[in-house]
Amino acid sequence: MTTRDYNLYGGNPPHQDSKTSKSASDSIKSSVGNLHKKVLSYFSHGVGWTDEEIQILTQLPPNTARPRRRELVLMGKLKNSGKFRKTKSGRKAIVWILGDNLNFVSVEGRSDGES
């Protein structure tokens, strides 16, 4: 997965129109492909993870791991398994599994199962 494969949000990581948010988006843009690969490397057919587990496995901070997971869902590389596991705090969390789309397809306005 390369930076040119990244076509969500107009080709830039999501950001608000504030200077700090735009700066953060610009600074991570060149790393997005590698971060997607890092998240995906922990998934195999039949094995799924919650956002909290992804953060622990990848050692990425929540504000980096969750947006990358969401982008992978929008690209069809991960999907909602329909199952839940409890987080450390005891709340239910979606278990994400490999998606059906192993090739990049730009998807706009698709729901990723979050509420």
C-alpha positions as CSV (number, residue, x, y, z in Angstrom):
1,M,0.0,0.0,0.0
2,T,1.5,3.3,-1.1
3,T,0.6,6.9,-0.4
4,R,-0.8,7.1,-4.0
5,D,-3.3,4.3,-3.0
6,Y,-4.7,6.6,-0.3
7,N,-7.6,8.4,-1.9
8,L,-9.9,9.0,1.1
9,Y,-10.7,12.5,2.2
10,G,-9.3,14.0,-1.0
11,G,-6.0,12.2,-0.5
12,N,-5.2,13.7,2.9
13,P,-5.6,12.2,6.3
14,P,-8.8,13.7,7.9
15,H,-8.4,17.1,9.7
16,Q,-10.4,20.0,10.8
17,D,-9.7,23.4,9.3
18,S,-7.6,24.6,12.2
19,K,-3.9,25.2,11.7
20,T,-2.8,22.5,14.2
21,S,-5.2,19.9,12.7
22,K,-4.0,20.6,9.2
23,S,-0.4,20.5,10.3
24,A,-0.9,17.1,12.0
25,S,-2.6,15.8,8.8
26,D,0.3,17.1,6.6
27,S,2.9,15.5,9.0
28,I,1.4,12.0,8.9
29,K,0.5,11.9,5.2
30,S,3.8,10.3,4.1
31,S,3.4,7.7,6.9
32,V,-0.2,6.6,6.3
33,G,0.6,3.7,4.0
34,N,3.1,2.2,6.4
35,L,0.7,2.7,9.3
36,H,-2.0,0.9,7.4
37,K,0.4,-2.0,6.8
38,K,1.3,-2.0,10.4
39,V,-2.3,-2.3,11.5
40,L,-3.1,-4.9,8.8
41,S,-0.1,-7.1,9.8
42,Y,-1.9,-8.2,12.9
43,F,-4.9,-9.5,11.1
44,S,-5.3,-12.9,9.5
45,H,-8.4,-14.8,8.3
46,G,-10.6,-15.5,11.3
47,V,-8.6,-13.3,13.7
48,G,-10.0,-10.0,14.7
49,W,-9.2,-7.2,17.1
50,T,-11.0,-4.3,18.9
51,D,-9.6,-0.7,18.6
52,E,-8.1,-1.0,22.0
53,E,-6.4,-4.3,21.1
54,I,-5.1,-2.8,17.9
55,Q,-3.6,0.1,19.9
56,I,-1.9,-2.4,22.3
57,L,-0.6,-4.7,19.5
58,T,0.7,-1.9,17.2
59,Q,1.9,0.3,20.1
60,L,0.3,3.3,18.3
61,P,-1.5,6.0,20.2
62,P,-5.3,6.0,20.0
63,N,-5.4,9.2,17.9
64,T,-3.2,7.4,15.3
65,A,-4.5,3.8,15.5
66,R,-8.2,4.4,15.3
67,P,-8.2,6.7,12.3
68,R,-6.0,4.3,10.4
69,R,-8.4,1.4,11.3
70,R,-11.3,3.5,10.1
71,E,-9.6,4.3,6.8
72,L,-8.9,0.6,6.3
73,V,-12.7,-0.1,6.9
74,L,-13.6,2.6,4.3
75,M,-11.2,1.0,1.9
76,G,-12.8,-2.4,2.4
77,K,-9.7,-4.0,3.9
78,L,-11.3,-4.4,7.4
79,K,-14.9,-4.8,8.4
80,N,-17.2,-5.1,11.4
81,S,-17.3,-8.8,12.4
82,G,-20.7,-8.4,14.1
83,K,-19.0,-9.6,17.3
84,F,-18.0,-7.6,20.4
85,R,-15.4,-8.0,23.2
86,K,-15.1,-6.1,26.4
87,T,-12.5,-3.4,26.8
88,K,-10.4,-3.0,29.9
89,S,-13.1,-0.7,31.2
90,G,-15.7,-3.4,30.6
91,R,-17.5,-1.7,27.7
92,K,-18.4,-3.6,24.6
93,A,-16.2,-2.9,21.5
94,I,-16.5,-4.0,17.9
95,V,-14.2,-6.8,16.8
96,W,-12.8,-5.8,13.4
97,I,-11.8,-8.5,10.9
98,L,-10.3,-8.6,7.4
99,G,-12.6,-7.2,4.8
100,D,-13.5,-8.6,1.4
101,N,-11.6,-6.0,-0.6
102,L,-7.9,-6.8,-0.8
103,N,-7.5,-4.2,-3.7
104,F,-7.9,-0.5,-3.0
105,V,-11.3,1.0,-4.0
106,S,-12.2,4.5,-3.1
107,V,-15.3,4.5,-1.0
108,E,-17.1,7.7,-0.2
109,G,-19.9,8.0,2.3
110,R,-19.8,4.3,3.4
111,S,-20.7,3.5,7.0
112,D,-18.1,1.5,8.9
113,G,-20.6,0.1,11.5
114,E,-19.8,2.7,14.2
115,S,-22.5,4.6,16.0
